[in-house]
Amino acid sequence: MRDRKTKKKKFNIYSLAFKLFIFFILCSSSYSVINQGIMIRQYKKEIKNLNEQIKQEEESIKNVKKEIENYKTDEYIEKIARERLKMVKPGEIIYIDINKSEGY
């Protein structure tokens, strides 16, 4: 009779150990899947933000290229020559306001 009880106990212990092992595997697998899902969401959000930054930078590049093209025009060069360098065209008359302390 003792043999049967000890065999039953051994069988139950092995069964319990096996069930605990399976439970541990399932828990660790579930944790991994959930953790990966969270990371995927974070990466997708980061990708979305980076794509928005790329669009903003591309728009900024377009604006800078337009400014560069504008700087190459004769009108802009003339404007800078008049404002910053105080240059005038030949035959042009300049009136100076003596009440201003800045000059031209």
Secondary structure in CASP SS format (residue, H / E / C, confidence):
PFRMAT SS
TARGET T0000
AUTHOR 0000-0000-0000
METHOD secondary structure of the structure
MODEL  1
M C 1.00
R H 1.00
D H 1.00
R H 1.00
K H 1.00
T H 1.00
K H 1.00
K H 1.00
K H 1.00
K H 1.00
F H 1.00
N H 1.00
I H 1.00
Y H 1.00
S H 1.00
L H 1.00
A H 1.00
F H 1.00
K H 1.00
L H 1.00
F H 1.00
I H 1.00
F H 1.00
F H 1.00
I H 1.00
L H 1.00
C H 1.00
S H 1.00
S H 1.00
S H 1.00
Y H 1.00
S H 1.00
V H 1.00
I H 1.00
N H 1.00
Q H 1.00
G H 1.00
I H 1.00
M H 1.00
I H 1.00
R H 1.00
Q H 1.00
Y H 1.00
K H 1.00
K H 1.00
E H 1.00
I H 1.00
K H 1.00
N H 1.00
L H 1.00
N H 1.00
E H 1.00
Q H 1.00
I H 1.00
K H 1.00
Q H 1.00
E H 1.00
E H 1.00
E H 1.00
S H 1.00
I H 1.00
K H 1.00
N H 1.00
V H 1.00
K H 1.00
K H 1.00
E H 1.00
I H 1.00
E H 1.00
N H 1.00
Y H 1.00
K C 1.00
T C 1.00
D H 1.00
E H 1.00
Y H 1.00
I H 1.00
E H 1.00
K H 1.00
I H 1.00
A H 1.00
R H 1.00
E H 1.00
R C 1.00
L C 1.00
K C 1.00
M C 1.00
V C 1.00
K C 1.00
P C 1.00
G C 1.00
E C 1.00
I C 1.00
I C 1.00
Y C 1.00
I C 1.00
D C 1.00
I C 1.00
N C 1.00
K C 1.00
S C 1.00
E C 1.00
G C 1.00
Y C 1.00
END
